[in-house]
Amino acid sequence: MDSDTLFMRRALELAKRGEGLVEPNPMVGCVIVRNGTVSGEGFHAKFGGPHAEVEAIRAADGDTIGATCYVTLEPCSHHGKTPPCTKAVLAAGFKRLVVAMRDPHPQVNGRGLQILREAGLEVIEGVLEDEARSLNAPYLTRIEKNRPWIIAKWAMTLDGRLASRTGSSQWISNAASREIVHRLRSRMDAILIGSQTALRDDPLLTVRLSEGTRQPQRIVFDSKAQTPLDGQLVRTAKEVPVLIVVGPDTPRVTELEKAGCEILHADVRDYRERFERLFEHLVQRGITNLLVEGGGGLFGALFDLRLIDEVHAFIAPKLIGGDTAVAPIGGIGLAAMPSAAKIDAPEICIVDGDVYMHGRVRYP
């Protein structure tokens, strides 16, 4: 492994530490190397906080003149929450800048690298670019596709049921699996469910961990505005925000608003257009990671439109049967097995008897 690859891999490891803390910003790591020795490391640790380059320069404590700066994403060249990183890079006196990938953000997109090249730095691009793009896939999806990264999570029995024929579903997975779900929620920007899940399960959708954490925005995709006024979501709407996406000609909107819910009108009957309206709204708010927790109809609509990016599934060693019991993914579905979507490099582990599998979805 050459030295540029070695140090960039370390920068990517550092960047990963910002997951769930920096959104809507990307995860970025930086390593400063002088005479073959690391003199400083840093990563973007919190939205609004110092960027990776600034942290690494600070850690190097002046040992930057003539050094090489390895950074996983192009340094920003505009004023945002913090000053442009290009100024910090130039002031540090680096000789080389090695970058994994360009930042596609409209305010950057090559401008930072151009500034640094024009100032006399040797700039190398594309070192471990595929790995960098994979790390920041949620950020890239928001910038390039104008929608959040969509993660589907469900718990099901061994025979593939989300609930029994009567709608009973608590609890399919065990306590250890549910702890993992709360950790997953804790790094999300928003959680989405369908109206039937709101009616059947009366979920709270908050993060319940012993340590303090942020609470994601809660969203109900509810075309008929059926979300119960006496349910946990509406009762707690003034404490943790609830957004309800309604269709045309929906009653009870005023009552839900009085209870503290925010209403988003998506006055179209087509699923694709309704999702586009929601995603546009979420992107404007900087929502990067969207966790979808059901039900089967909502999963099916997203899957048919090839919008599910990642899956986290908990499979309990239980059987309930029933022709009318709810399956994880409804919708139209695919016609033939060769066209099945696949989970790339799935990670699988046993959690107190439950099987936990997660990975990214690859469509044919």
Buried (B, 14 or more C-beta within 10 A) or exposed (E): EEEBBEBBBBBBBBBEBBBBBBBBBBBBBBBBBBEEEBBBBBBBBEEEBBBBBBBBBEBBEEBBEEBBBBBBBBBBBBEBEBBBBBBBBBEBEBBBBBBBBBBBBEEBBEBBBBBBEEEEBEBBBEBBBEBBBEBBBBBBBBBEEEBBBBBBBBBBBEEBBBBBEEBEBEEBBBEBBBBBBBEBBBBBBBBBBBBBBBBBBBBBBBBEEEEEBEBBBBBBBBBEBBBBEEBBBBBBBEEBBBBBBBBEEBEBBEEBEEBBBBBBEBEBEEBEEBBBBBBEBBBEEEBBBBBBBBBBBBBBBBBBEEBBBBBBBBBBEBEBEEEEBBBBBBBEEBEEEEEEBEBEEEEEEEBEEBBBBBBBBEEE
